[in-house]
Amino acid sequence: MLIQRASDIPSSEITPERLYSNRREFIKTASSALGTAAVISILPGCMNSSASGTAQNKARGPYDTDEKQTPYEDIISYNNYYEFGIDKSDPIKYSKNFKTKPWTVSVEGMVKKPATYALEDLTKGFAMEDRVYRMRCVEAWSMVIPWMGFPLAELVKRLEPTPSAKYVEFKTILDPSQMPGQKPSIFGGGLHWPYTEGLRLDEAMNPLAFIAMGIYGKSLPNQDGAPLRLVTPWKYGFKGVKAIVKIRFTDKQPLTAWMEASPQEYGFYANVNPQVDHPRWSQASERRIGEFYKRRTLMFNGYAEQVAQLYSGLDLRKNF
Ligand code: MTE
């Protein structure tokens, strides 16, 4: 993002993965990633969720788009994950041996249940849901991704922020021994580590805000943010912090990694907005991965009905 790139959207000739949610595969990989206890807690959710049956034919939830889903092969091979390099093809190559088990998440700040949680305890009992979301990157490309996970609001409610908490901050793991981009070099694209993102608490409670642990019914590949990452489909993709190890509740707006690196280019809100250009390129249109022609970018990425009220009274030109 900091590094200027030519338009580098690959034309996808890849045959889409059979569009079904492979629940058995998810359970198998999840049990190795999370341990049996976690999978037992996931299982009832999988059974209740719309994960069974074909993703194309299933009854869609109120938040799902029915647009053509981006092929699995594209979702896992065209990534932004600067800890593993600045090129879109780096994360799939360099994250292969990234260790996601055991995994802990430390919960800190203005919250009634601060602790370091094993991932399986943090997510225990949450039903795994499918959410097919349009995703728009600040670099003006987009995808449609069938995520699997749970609403962020469920997690926030479980952790019980205190009344003074106004924001929630997320941090990615800091481990240069596994993440070459975190070593002092230009490999990491000029970011300060660990990668940090944040939401206002009311944004975090919006039903669209989601913690993903899978795609296409399989556990999340390392390059897509395993074992858990944030998904906020009305915001530019950089909000979607990967491999989360820290969640902190605070009354101050968190300093996000991209704001710290380049505040004139990247704001805290990061709402998809075709009317506010990035200083170096337009945000009016986008290229959907796999398509040739550009399409018009929609306000809040097409989710205005669900989220516009969060920003009433806010000048979106200043608060980009
Ligand atoms: N999270 C971490 N830890 N490091 C990153 O470099 N890149 C962000 C976001 N989350 C990034 C990250 C950006 S710029 C985008 S567009 C999305 O991840 C891309 O998610 P995807 O690779 O799963 O499509």
py3Dmol code that shows the C-alpha trace and the ligand (Angstrom):
import py3Dmol

protein = """\
ATOM      1  CA  MET A   1       0.000   0.000   0.000  1.00  0.00           C
ATOM      2  CA  LEU A   2       2.816   2.390   0.807  1.00  0.00           C
ATOM      3  CA  ILE A   3       4.734   1.024  -2.102  1.00  0.00           C
ATOM      4  CA  GLN A   4       3.360   2.259  -5.388  1.00  0.00           C
ATOM      5  CA  ARG A   5       2.437  -0.583  -7.669  1.00  0.00           C
ATOM      6  CA  ALA A   6       1.348  -0.934 -11.246  1.00  0.00           C
ATOM      7  CA  SER A   7      -2.139  -2.271 -11.621  1.00  0.00           C
ATOM      8  CA  ASP A   8      -1.381  -5.890 -10.872  1.00  0.00           C
ATOM      9  CA  ILE A   9      -4.656  -7.693 -10.881  1.00  0.00           C
ATOM     10  CA  PRO A  10      -4.223 -11.172 -12.250  1.00  0.00           C
ATOM     11  CA  SER A  11      -6.862 -12.282 -14.693  1.00  0.00           C
ATOM     12  CA  SER A  12      -8.154 -15.335 -12.985  1.00  0.00           C
ATOM     13  CA  GLU A  13      -8.409 -18.323 -15.227  1.00  0.00           C
ATOM     14  CA  ILE A  14      -8.526 -20.654 -12.287  1.00  0.00           C
ATOM     15  CA  THR A  15     -11.506 -22.951 -12.089  1.00  0.00           C
ATOM     16  CA  PRO A  16     -13.443 -22.000  -8.971  1.00  0.00           C
ATOM     17  CA  GLU A  17     -13.258 -24.431  -6.148  1.00  0.00           C
ATOM     18  CA  ARG A  18     -16.434 -26.488  -6.052  1.00  0.00           C
ATOM     19  CA  LEU A  19     -18.713 -24.115  -4.260  1.00  0.00           C
ATOM     20  CA  TYR A  20     -19.573 -26.074  -1.237  1.00  0.00           C
ATOM     21  CA  SER A  21     -18.664 -25.579   2.401  1.00  0.00           C
ATOM     22  CA  ASN A  22     -16.486 -28.526   3.203  1.00  0.00           C
ATOM     23  CA  ARG A  23     -17.477 -28.959   6.794  1.00  0.00           C
ATOM     24  CA  ARG A  24     -15.632 -32.230   7.280  1.00  0.00           C
ATOM     25  CA  GLU A  25     -12.379 -30.660   6.083  1.00  0.00           C
ATOM     26  CA  PHE A  26     -12.921 -27.678   8.386  1.00  0.00           C
ATOM     27  CA  ILE A  27     -13.517 -29.892  11.382  1.00  0.00           C
ATOM     28  CA  LYS A  28     -10.446 -31.984  10.552  1.00  0.00           C
ATOM     29  CA  THR A  29      -8.164 -28.978  10.189  1.00  0.00           C
ATOM     30  CA  ALA A  30      -9.771 -27.140  13.081  1.00  0.00           C
ATOM     31  CA  SER A  31      -9.210 -30.084  15.376  1.00  0.00           C
ATOM     32  CA  SER A  32      -5.522 -30.051  14.596  1.00  0.00           C
ATOM     33  CA  ALA A  33      -5.355 -26.248  14.938  1.00  0.00           C
ATOM     34  CA  LEU A  34      -7.509 -25.818  18.004  1.00  0.00           C
ATOM     35  CA  GLY A  35      -7.645 -29.133  19.786  1.00  0.00           C
ATOM     36  CA  THR A  36     -10.567 -31.440  20.256  1.00  0.00           C
ATOM     37  CA  ALA A  37     -12.294 -29.399  22.968  1.00  0.00           C
ATOM     38  CA  ALA A  38     -12.611 -26.409  20.676  1.00  0.00           C
ATOM     39  CA  VAL A  39     -13.966 -28.509  17.861  1.00  0.00           C
ATOM     40  CA  ILE A  40     -16.577 -30.016  20.106  1.00  0.00           C
ATOM     41  CA  SER A  41     -17.688 -26.498  20.914  1.00  0.00           C
ATOM     42  CA  ILE A  42     -17.635 -25.592  17.229  1.00  0.00           C
ATOM     43  CA  LEU A  43     -19.500 -28.690  16.068  1.00  0.00           C
ATOM     44  CA  PRO A  44     -23.019 -27.789  17.135  1.00  0.00           C
ATOM     45  CA  GLY A  45     -22.566 -24.442  15.469  1.00  0.00           C
ATOM     46  CA  CYS A  46     -21.437 -26.031  12.249  1.00  0.00           C
ATOM     47  CA  MET A  47     -24.448 -28.273  12.314  1.00  0.00           C
ATOM     48  CA  ASN A  48     -26.855 -25.451  12.930  1.00  0.00           C
ATOM     49  CA  SER A  49     -25.194 -23.071  10.557  1.00  0.00           C
ATOM     50  CA  SER A  50     -25.848 -22.883   6.882  1.00  0.00           C
ATOM     51  CA  ALA A  51     -22.431 -24.463   6.309  1.00  0.00           C
ATOM     52  CA  SER A  52     -24.100 -27.657   5.210  1.00  0.00           C
ATOM     53  CA  GLY A  53     -25.234 -27.975   1.636  1.00  0.00           C
ATOM     54  CA  THR A  54     -23.864 -26.013  -1.255  1.00  0.00           C
ATOM     55  CA  ALA A  55     -22.798 -22.469  -0.594  1.00  0.00           C
ATOM     56  CA  GLN A  56     -24.435 -21.414  -3.864  1.00  0.00           C
ATOM     57  CA  ASN A  57     -27.814 -22.927  -3.083  1.00  0.00           C
ATOM     58  CA  LYS A  58     -28.086 -22.431   0.615  1.00  0.00           C
ATOM     59  CA  ALA A  59     -30.592 -19.987   2.031  1.00  0.00           C
ATOM     60  CA  ARG A  60     -28.695 -16.758   2.456  1.00  0.00           C
ATOM     61  CA  GLY A  61     -28.482 -14.857   5.696  1.00  0.00           C
ATOM     62  CA  PRO A  62     -29.433 -11.197   5.948  1.00  0.00           C
ATOM     63  CA  TYR A  63     -25.815 -10.071   5.559  1.00  0.00           C
ATOM     64  CA  ASP A  64     -24.763 -12.255   2.646  1.00  0.00           C
ATOM     65  CA  THR A  65     -24.207 -11.011  -0.856  1.00  0.00           C
ATOM     66  CA  ASP A  66     -25.269 -13.369  -3.647  1.00  0.00           C
ATOM     67  CA  GLU A  67     -22.578 -12.040  -5.989  1.00  0.00           C
ATOM     68  CA  LYS A  68     -20.224 -14.545  -7.592  1.00  0.00           C
ATOM     69  CA  GLN A  69     -17.704 -15.719  -5.037  1.00  0.00           C
ATOM     70  CA  THR A  70     -14.018 -15.221  -5.728  1.00  0.00           C
ATOM     71  CA  PRO A  71     -12.306 -18.568  -6.404  1.00  0.00           C
ATOM     72  CA  TYR A  72     -10.616 -20.110  -3.374  1.00  0.00           C
ATOM     73  CA  GLU A  73      -7.307 -20.213  -5.234  1.00  0.00           C
ATOM     74  CA  ASP A  74      -7.353 -16.433  -5.679  1.00  0.00           C
ATOM     75  CA  ILE A  75      -8.321 -15.745  -2.071  1.00  0.00           C
ATOM     76  CA  ILE A  76      -5.340 -17.741  -0.815  1.00  0.00           C
ATOM     77  CA  SER A  77      -2.726 -16.596  -3.321  1.00  0.00           C
ATOM     78  CA  TYR A  78      -3.331 -12.850  -3.744  1.00  0.00           C
ATOM     79  CA  ASN A  79      -2.817 -11.451  -0.252  1.00  0.00           C
ATOM     80  CA  ASN A  80      -1.685  -8.430   1.689  1.00  0.00           C
ATOM     81  CA  TYR A  81       0.225  -9.559   4.767  1.00  0.00           C
ATOM     82  CA  TYR A  82       3.321  -7.421   5.116  1.00  0.00           C
ATOM     83  CA  GLU A  83       4.786  -9.565   7.869  1.00  0.00           C
ATOM     84  CA  PHE A  84       5.379 -12.098   5.098  1.00  0.00           C
ATOM     85  CA  GLY A  85       6.487  -9.644   2.406  1.00  0.00           C
ATOM     86  CA  ILE A  86       5.178  -6.788   0.296  1.00  0.00           C
ATOM     87  CA  ASP A  87       4.318  -8.721  -2.824  1.00  0.00           C
ATOM     88  CA  LYS A  88       0.830 -10.213  -3.153  1.00  0.00           C
ATOM     89  CA  SER A  89       2.413 -13.582  -3.858  1.00  0.00           C
ATOM     90  CA  ASP A  90       4.731 -13.512  -0.809  1.00  0.00           C
ATOM     91  CA  PRO A  91       2.289 -14.533   1.970  1.00  0.00           C
ATOM     92  CA  ILE A  92       1.392 -17.899   0.454  1.00  0.00           C
ATOM     93  CA  LYS A  93       5.103 -18.699   0.061  1.00  0.00           C
ATOM     94  CA  TYR A  94       6.468 -17.447   3.351  1.00  0.00           C
ATOM     95  CA  SER A  95       3.643 -18.244   5.783  1.00  0.00           C
ATOM     96  CA  LYS A  96       3.661 -22.002   5.146  1.00  0.00           C
ATOM     97  CA  ASN A  97       5.340 -22.894   8.440  1.00  0.00           C
ATOM     98  CA  PHE A  98       3.691 -20.209  10.557  1.00  0.00           C
ATOM     99  CA  LYS A  99       2.648 -21.834  13.822  1.00  0.00           C
ATOM    100  CA  THR A 100      -0.974 -21.240  14.859  1.00  0.00           C
ATOM    101  CA  LYS A 101      -1.197 -23.847  17.615  1.00  0.00           C
ATOM    102  CA  PRO A 102      -1.172 -23.377  20.549  1.00  0.00           C
ATOM    103  CA  TRP A 103      -2.619 -19.862  20.257  1.00  0.00           C
ATOM    104  CA  THR A 104      -3.469 -17.405  22.986  1.00  0.00           C
ATOM    105  CA  VAL A 105      -5.172 -14.023  22.908  1.00  0.00           C
ATOM    106  CA  SER A 106      -4.546 -11.535  25.669  1.00  0.00           C
ATOM    107  CA  VAL A 107      -7.470  -9.313  26.610  1.00  0.00           C
ATOM    108  CA  GLU A 108      -6.517  -6.047  28.301  1.00  0.00           C
ATOM    109  CA  GLY A 109      -7.630  -2.587  29.331  1.00  0.00           C
ATOM    110  CA  MET A 110     -11.133  -1.419  30.201  1.00  0.00           C
ATOM    111  CA  VAL A 111     -12.788  -4.793  30.420  1.00  0.00           C
ATOM    112  CA  LYS A 112     -14.283  -6.914  33.163  1.00  0.00           C
ATOM    113  CA  LYS A 113     -12.650 -10.138  32.018  1.00  0.00           C
ATOM    114  CA  PRO A 114      -9.016  -9.364  31.264  1.00  0.00           C
ATOM    115  CA  ALA A 115      -6.899 -12.505  30.874  1.00  0.00           C
ATOM    116  CA  THR A 116      -4.742 -14.431  28.498  1.00  0.00           C
ATOM    117  CA  TYR A 117      -7.118 -16.887  26.885  1.00  0.00           C
ATOM    118  CA  ALA A 118      -6.360 -20.048  24.991  1.00  0.00           C
ATOM    119  CA  LEU A 119      -8.109 -19.599  21.650  1.00  0.00           C
ATOM    120  CA  GLU A 120     -10.398 -22.540  22.335  1.00  0.00           C
ATOM    121  CA  ASP A 121     -11.561 -20.928  25.598  1.00  0.00           C
ATOM    122  CA  LEU A 122     -12.054 -17.537  23.998  1.00  0.00           C
ATOM    123  CA  THR A 123     -14.319 -18.987  21.302  1.00  0.00           C
ATOM    124  CA  LYS A 124     -15.927 -21.802  23.283  1.00  0.00           C
ATOM    125  CA  GLY A 125     -19.566 -22.391  22.399  1.00  0.00           C
ATOM    126  CA  PHE A 126     -19.672 -19.869  19.555  1.00  0.00           C
ATOM    127  CA  ALA A 127     -21.663 -21.165  16.614  1.00  0.00           C
ATOM    128  CA  MET A 128     -19.656 -20.976  13.399  1.00  0.00           C
ATOM    129  CA  GLU A 129     -21.563 -18.930  10.824  1.00  0.00           C
ATOM    130  CA  ASP A 130     -21.015 -18.429   7.115  1.00  0.00           C
ATOM    131  CA  ARG A 131     -20.911 -14.855   5.851  1.00  0.00           C
ATOM    132  CA  VAL A 132     -20.455 -14.054   2.176  1.00  0.00           C
ATOM    133  CA  TYR A 133     -19.055 -10.530   2.143  1.00  0.00           C
ATOM    134  CA  ARG A 134     -17.880  -8.123  -0.525  1.00  0.00           C
ATOM    135  CA  MET A 135     -14.357  -7.070   0.428  1.00  0.00           C
ATOM    136  CA  ARG A 136     -12.789  -3.862  -0.956  1.00  0.00           C
ATOM    137  CA  CYS A 137      -9.074  -3.182  -0.640  1.00  0.00           C
ATOM    138  CA  VAL A 138      -7.824   0.410  -0.471  1.00  0.00           C
ATOM    139  CA  GLU A 139      -5.735  -0.456  -3.539  1.00  0.00           C
ATOM    140  CA  ALA A 140      -8.976  -0.513  -5.572  1.00  0.00           C
ATOM    141  CA  TRP A 141      -9.430  -4.233  -6.059  1.00  0.00           C
ATOM    142  CA  SER A 142     -12.150  -6.341  -4.522  1.00  0.00           C
ATOM    143  CA  MET A 143     -13.222  -9.903  -3.845  1.00  0.00           C
ATOM    144  CA  VAL A 144     -16.323 -11.748  -2.635  1.00  0.00           C
ATOM    145  CA  ILE A 145     -15.312 -14.056   0.191  1.00  0.00           C
ATOM    146  CA  PRO A 146     -17.330 -16.755   1.954  1.00  0.00           C
ATOM    147  CA  TRP A 147     -16.015 -16.403   5.487  1.00  0.00           C
ATOM    148  CA  MET A 148     -16.695 -18.685   8.394  1.00  0.00           C
ATOM    149  CA  GLY A 149     -16.564 -17.392  11.948  1.00  0.00           C
ATOM    150  CA  PHE A 150     -18.662 -15.522  14.489  1.00  0.00           C
ATOM    151  CA  PRO A 151     -19.880 -11.958  15.066  1.00  0.00           C
ATOM    152  CA  LEU A 152     -17.347  -9.768  16.855  1.00  0.00           C
ATOM    153  CA  ALA A 153     -20.238  -8.533  19.028  1.00  0.00           C
ATOM    154  CA  GLU A 154     -20.489 -12.008  20.586  1.00  0.00           C
ATOM    155  CA  LEU A 155     -16.885 -11.819  21.689  1.00  0.00           C
ATOM    156  CA  VAL A 156     -17.179  -8.254  22.988  1.00  0.00           C
ATOM    157  CA  LYS A 157     -20.233  -9.237  25.036  1.00  0.00           C
ATOM    158  CA  ARG A 158     -18.361 -12.213  26.457  1.00  0.00           C
ATOM    159  CA  LEU A 159     -15.414 -10.022  27.522  1.00  0.00           C
ATOM    160  CA  GLU A 160     -17.620  -7.280  29.040  1.00  0.00           C
ATOM    161  CA  PRO A 161     -15.964  -3.915  28.402  1.00  0.00           C
ATOM    162  CA  THR A 162     -16.491  -1.389  31.186  1.00  0.00           C
ATOM    163  CA  PRO A 163     -18.685   1.692  30.531  1.00  0.00           C
ATOM    164  CA  SER A 164     -15.598   3.868  29.995  1.00  0.00           C
ATOM    165  CA  ALA A 165     -14.370   1.783  27.038  1.00  0.00           C
ATOM    166  CA  LYS A 166     -15.015   3.525  23.720  1.00  0.00           C
ATOM    167  CA  TYR A 167     -12.664   1.690  21.363  1.00  0.00           C
ATOM    168  CA  VAL A 168     -11.240  -1.747  20.842  1.00  0.00           C
ATOM    169  CA  GLU A 169      -7.699  -2.258  19.590  1.00  0.00           C
ATOM    170  CA  PHE A 170      -6.357  -5.426  17.951  1.00  0.00           C
ATOM    171  CA  LYS A 171      -2.753  -6.494  17.514  1.00  0.00           C
ATOM    172  CA  THR A 172      -1.150  -9.149  15.353  1.00  0.00           C
ATOM    173  CA  ILE A 173       1.492 -11.464  16.775  1.00  0.00           C
ATOM    174  CA  LEU A 174       5.023 -10.038  16.936  1.00  0.00           C
ATOM    175  CA  ASP A 175       7.446 -12.794  16.014  1.00  0.00           C
ATOM    176  CA  PRO A 176      10.246 -11.853  13.615  1.00  0.00           C
ATOM    177  CA  SER A 177      11.596 -15.400  13.800  1.00  0.00           C
ATOM    178  CA  GLN A 178       8.502 -16.540  11.909  1.00  0.00           C
ATOM    179  CA  MET A 179       7.650 -13.348  10.065  1.00  0.00           C
ATOM    180  CA  PRO A 180      10.462 -12.120   7.822  1.00  0.00           C
ATOM    181  CA  GLY A 181       8.737  -8.770   7.222  1.00  0.00           C
ATOM    182  CA  GLN A 182       9.074  -7.886  10.914  1.00  0.00           C
ATOM    183  CA  LYS A 183      12.857  -8.010  10.704  1.00  0.00           C
ATOM    184  CA  PRO A 184      14.427  -4.590  10.205  1.00  0.00           C
ATOM    185  CA  SER A 185      14.412  -4.337   6.404  1.00  0.00           C
ATOM    186  CA  ILE A 186      12.329  -2.901   3.599  1.00  0.00           C
ATOM    187  CA  PHE A 187      10.630  -6.284   3.316  1.00  0.00           C
ATOM    188  CA  GLY A 188       7.860  -5.136   5.664  1.00  0.00           C
ATOM    189  CA  GLY A 189       6.767  -2.105   3.648  1.00  0.00           C
ATOM    190  CA  GLY A 190       7.623   0.554   6.251  1.00  0.00           C
ATOM    191  CA  LEU A 191       5.111  -0.484   8.922  1.00  0.00           C
ATOM    192  CA  HIS A 192       5.774  -0.512  12.650  1.00  0.00           C
ATOM    193  CA  TRP A 193       5.153  -3.840  14.293  1.00  0.00           C
ATOM    194  CA  PRO A 194       3.096  -5.369  15.622  1.00  0.00           C
ATOM    195  CA  TYR A 195       0.359  -4.562  13.086  1.00  0.00           C
ATOM    196  CA  THR A 196      -2.338  -2.654  14.981  1.00  0.00           C
ATOM    197  CA  GLU A 197      -5.925  -1.841  14.090  1.00  0.00           C
ATOM    198  CA  GLY A 198      -8.948  -0.579  15.960  1.00  0.00           C
ATOM    199  CA  LEU A 199     -12.655   0.064  15.896  1.00  0.00           C
ATOM    200  CA  ARG A 200     -14.985   2.288  17.803  1.00  0.00           C
ATOM    201  CA  LEU A 201     -16.913   0.081  20.192  1.00  0.00           C
ATOM    202  CA  ASP A 202     -20.229   0.769  18.454  1.00  0.00           C
ATOM    203  CA  GLU A 203     -18.625  -0.293  15.160  1.00  0.00           C
ATOM    204  CA  ALA A 204     -17.391  -3.463  16.824  1.00  0.00           C
ATOM    205  CA  MET A 205     -20.942  -4.189  18.003  1.00  0.00           C
ATOM    206  CA  ASN A 206     -22.419  -3.763  14.515  1.00  0.00           C
ATOM    207  CA  PRO A 207     -23.707  -7.151  13.341  1.00  0.00           C
ATOM    208  CA  LEU A 208     -21.534  -7.015  10.200  1.00  0.00           C
ATOM    209  CA  ALA A 209     -18.261  -6.955  12.182  1.00  0.00           C
ATOM    210  CA  PHE A 210     -16.967 -10.494  12.170  1.00  0.00           C
ATOM    211  CA  ILE A 211     -14.109 -12.623  13.435  1.00  0.00           C
ATOM    212  CA  ALA A 212     -13.171 -15.104  10.726  1.00  0.00           C
ATOM    213  CA  MET A 213     -11.612 -18.485  11.379  1.00  0.00           C
ATOM    214  CA  GLY A 214     -12.296 -20.019   7.988  1.00  0.00           C
ATOM    215  CA  ILE A 215     -13.056 -19.514   4.306  1.00  0.00           C
ATOM    216  CA  TYR A 216     -15.047 -21.777   1.976  1.00  0.00           C
ATOM    217  CA  GLY A 217     -15.829 -23.941   4.999  1.00  0.00           C
ATOM    218  CA  LYS A 218     -12.162 -24.734   5.628  1.00  0.00           C
ATOM    219  CA  SER A 219     -10.012 -23.372   8.407  1.00  0.00           C
ATOM    220  CA  LEU A 220      -8.318 -20.091   7.560  1.00  0.00           C
ATOM    221  CA  PRO A 221      -5.078 -20.493   5.592  1.00  0.00           C
ATOM    222  CA  ASN A 222      -2.084 -18.839   7.259  1.00  0.00           C
ATOM    223  CA  GLN A 223      -1.831 -16.191   4.545  1.00  0.00           C
ATOM    224  CA  ASP A 224      -5.434 -15.121   5.187  1.00  0.00           C
ATOM    225  CA  GLY A 225      -4.876 -14.527   8.886  1.00  0.00           C
ATOM    226  CA  ALA A 226      -5.007 -17.855  10.736  1.00  0.00           C
ATOM    227  CA  PRO A 227      -6.065 -18.653  13.284  1.00  0.00           C
ATOM    228  CA  LEU A 228      -8.344 -15.610  13.665  1.00  0.00           C
ATOM    229  CA  ARG A 229      -8.700 -12.249  11.944  1.00  0.00           C
ATOM    230  CA  LEU A 230     -11.035  -9.291  11.838  1.00  0.00           C
ATOM    231  CA  VAL A 231     -13.458  -8.753   8.933  1.00  0.00           C
ATOM    232  CA  THR A 232     -15.286  -5.418   8.509  1.00  0.00           C
ATOM    233  CA  PRO A 233     -16.749  -5.452   4.996  1.00  0.00           C
ATOM    234  CA  TRP A 234     -17.808  -1.767   4.910  1.00  0.00           C
ATOM    235  CA  LYS A 235     -14.193  -0.689   5.513  1.00  0.00           C
ATOM    236  CA  TYR A 236     -11.071  -0.991   3.400  1.00  0.00           C
ATOM    237  CA  GLY A 237      -9.372  -4.348   3.757  1.00  0.00           C
ATOM    238  CA  PHE A 238      -6.507  -3.044   5.862  1.00  0.00           C
ATOM    239  CA  LYS A 239      -8.838  -2.935   8.894  1.00  0.00           C
ATOM    240  CA  GLY A 240      -8.897  -6.725   8.730  1.00  0.00           C
ATOM    241  CA  VAL A 241      -6.025  -7.370  11.143  1.00  0.00           C
ATOM    242  CA  LYS A 242      -4.736 -10.937  10.911  1.00  0.00           C
ATOM    243  CA  ALA A 243      -3.384 -13.450  13.449  1.00  0.00           C
ATOM    244  CA  ILE A 244      -4.769 -11.525  16.431  1.00  0.00           C
ATOM    245  CA  VAL A 245      -3.003 -12.023  19.771  1.00  0.00           C
ATOM    246  CA  LYS A 246      -4.098  -8.936  21.673  1.00  0.00           C
ATOM    247  CA  ILE A 247      -7.469  -7.235  22.184  1.00  0.00           C
ATOM    248  CA  ARG A 248      -7.423  -4.059  24.268  1.00  0.00           C
ATOM    249  CA  PHE A 249     -10.413  -1.958  25.311  1.00  0.00           C
ATOM    250  CA  THR A 250      -9.656   1.731  25.713  1.00  0.00           C
ATOM    251  CA  ASP A 251     -11.187   5.208  25.894  1.00  0.00           C
ATOM    252  CA  LYS A 252      -8.648   6.619  23.380  1.00  0.00           C
ATOM    253  CA  GLN A 253      -8.662   6.161  19.641  1.00  0.00           C
ATOM    254  CA  PRO A 254      -5.980   3.546  18.895  1.00  0.00           C
ATOM    255  CA  LEU A 255      -3.040   4.493  16.694  1.00  0.00           C
ATOM    256  CA  THR A 256      -3.322   2.049  13.835  1.00  0.00           C
ATOM    257  CA  ALA A 257      -0.307   0.740  11.915  1.00  0.00           C
ATOM    258  CA  TRP A 258      -1.233   2.516   8.673  1.00  0.00           C
ATOM    259  CA  MET A 259      -2.033   5.817  10.393  1.00  0.00           C
ATOM    260  CA  GLU A 260       1.309   5.666  12.128  1.00  0.00           C
ATOM    261  CA  ALA A 261       3.096   4.946   8.854  1.00  0.00           C
ATOM    262  CA  SER A 262       1.263   7.503   6.688  1.00  0.00           C
ATOM    263  CA  PRO A 263      -1.492   9.525   8.399  1.00  0.00           C
ATOM    264  CA  GLN A 264      -2.237  11.696   5.353  1.00  0.00           C
ATOM    265  CA  GLU A 265      -3.098   8.563   3.369  1.00  0.00           C
ATOM    266  CA  TYR A 266      -4.790   6.251   5.848  1.00  0.00           C
ATOM    267  CA  GLY A 267      -7.369   7.271   8.422  1.00  0.00           C
ATOM    268  CA  PHE A 268      -8.772   5.582  11.490  1.00  0.00           C
ATOM    269  CA  TYR A 269     -12.190   5.019   9.953  1.00  0.00           C
ATOM    270  CA  ALA A 270     -11.074   3.534   6.623  1.00  0.00           C
ATOM    271  CA  ASN A 271     -14.687   3.431   5.447  1.00  0.00           C
ATOM    272  CA  VAL A 272     -15.063   2.553   1.779  1.00  0.00           C
ATOM    273  CA  ASN A 273     -15.966   5.879   0.183  1.00  0.00           C
ATOM    274  CA  PRO A 274     -15.980   6.450  -3.586  1.00  0.00           C
ATOM    275  CA  GLN A 275     -16.165  10.216  -2.994  1.00  0.00           C
ATOM    276  CA  VAL A 276     -12.911  10.528  -1.071  1.00  0.00           C
ATOM    277  CA  ASP A 277      -9.859   9.681  -3.141  1.00  0.00           C
ATOM    278  CA  HIS A 278      -6.694   8.303  -1.697  1.00  0.00           C
ATOM    279  CA  PRO A 279      -4.045  11.037  -2.256  1.00  0.00           C
ATOM    280  CA  ARG A 280      -2.391   8.876  -4.905  1.00  0.00           C
ATOM    281  CA  TRP A 281      -5.369   7.251  -6.650  1.00  0.00           C
ATOM    282  CA  SER A 282      -9.121   7.384  -7.105  1.00  0.00           C
ATOM    283  CA  GLN A 283     -11.485   5.297  -5.011  1.00  0.00           C
ATOM    284  CA  ALA A 284     -14.438   5.784  -7.388  1.00  0.00           C
ATOM    285  CA  SER A 285     -14.074   2.383  -9.016  1.00  0.00           C
ATOM    286  CA  GLU A 286     -12.531  -0.999  -8.381  1.00  0.00           C
ATOM    287  CA  ARG A 287     -11.501  -4.147 -10.174  1.00  0.00           C
ATOM    288  CA  ARG A 288     -13.081  -7.311  -8.916  1.00  0.00           C
ATOM    289  CA  ILE A 289     -10.459 -10.032  -8.948  1.00  0.00           C
ATOM    290  CA  GLY A 290     -11.173 -12.227 -11.967  1.00  0.00           C
ATOM    291  CA  GLU A 291     -13.035  -9.525 -13.911  1.00  0.00           C
ATOM    292  CA  PHE A 292     -11.708  -7.381 -16.730  1.00  0.00           C
ATOM    293  CA  TYR A 293     -13.890  -4.277 -16.536  1.00  0.00           C
ATOM    294  CA  LYS A 294     -13.865  -1.978 -13.567  1.00  0.00           C
ATOM    295  CA  ARG A 295     -17.005  -1.563 -11.521  1.00  0.00           C
ATOM    296  CA  ARG A 296     -18.263   1.421  -9.583  1.00  0.00           C
ATOM    297  CA  THR A 297     -17.356   1.434  -5.903  1.00  0.00           C
ATOM    298  CA  LEU A 298     -20.359   1.727  -3.600  1.00  0.00           C
ATOM    299  CA  MET A 299     -20.590   3.884  -0.493  1.00  0.00           C
ATOM    300  CA  PHE A 300     -19.632   1.791   2.535  1.00  0.00           C
ATOM    301  CA  ASN A 301     -18.934  -0.960  -0.001  1.00  0.00           C
ATOM    302  CA  GLY A 302     -22.692  -1.422  -0.450  1.00  0.00           C
ATOM    303  CA  TYR A 303     -23.400  -1.809   3.267  1.00  0.00           C
ATOM    304  CA  ALA A 304     -24.740   1.739   3.847  1.00  0.00           C
ATOM    305  CA  GLU A 305     -28.097   0.476   5.077  1.00  0.00           C
ATOM    306  CA  GLN A 306     -26.403  -1.402   7.914  1.00  0.00           C
ATOM    307  CA  VAL A 307     -23.693   1.081   8.895  1.00  0.00           C
ATOM    308  CA  ALA A 308     -24.382   4.642   7.666  1.00  0.00           C
ATOM    309  CA  GLN A 309     -26.106   5.558  10.935  1.00  0.00           C
ATOM    310  CA  LEU A 310     -22.834   4.955  12.789  1.00  0.00           C
ATOM    311  CA  TYR A 311     -21.380   8.020  11.090  1.00  0.00           C
ATOM    312  CA  SER A 312     -24.245  10.511  11.094  1.00  0.00           C
ATOM    313  CA  GLY A 313     -22.874  13.943  11.910  1.00  0.00           C
ATOM    314  CA  LEU A 314     -19.303  12.929  11.062  1.00  0.00           C
ATOM    315  CA  ASP A 315     -17.548  14.741   8.197  1.00  0.00           C
ATOM    316  CA  LEU A 316     -16.420  11.754   6.140  1.00  0.00           C
ATOM    317  CA  ARG A 317     -14.021  13.879   4.079  1.00  0.00           C
ATOM    318  CA  LYS A 318     -12.030  14.686   7.209  1.00  0.00           C
ATOM    319  CA  ASN A 319     -12.678  11.417   8.981  1.00  0.00           C
ATOM    320  CA  PHE A 320     -11.557   9.093   6.181  1.00  0.00           C
TER     321      PHE A 320
END
"""
ligand_1 = """\
24
MTE
N -2.937 -7.866 8.897
C -1.640 -7.934 9.168
N -1.250 -8.433 10.347
N -0.680 -7.523 8.304
C -1.012 -6.973 7.095
O -0.120 -6.577 6.337
N -2.799 -6.334 5.598
C -4.158 -5.789 5.554
C -5.173 -6.747 6.175
N -4.661 -7.316 7.397
C -2.389 -6.881 6.759
C -3.336 -7.364 7.698
C -4.561 -5.436 4.207
S -3.758 -4.101 3.530
C -5.539 -6.097 3.536
S -6.130 -5.509 2.042
C -6.111 -7.335 4.071
O -5.462 -7.781 5.249
C -6.010 -8.429 3.019
O -6.603 -9.606 3.464
P -6.489 -10.904 2.541
O -5.056 -11.097 2.210
O -7.040 -12.031 3.363
O -7.318 -10.633 1.315
"""
view = py3Dmol.view(width=600, height=400)
view.addModel(protein, "pdb")
view.setStyle({"model": 0}, {"cartoon": {"style": "trace"}})
view.addModel(ligand_1, "xyz")
view.setStyle({"model": 1}, {"stick": {}})
view.zoomTo()
view.show()
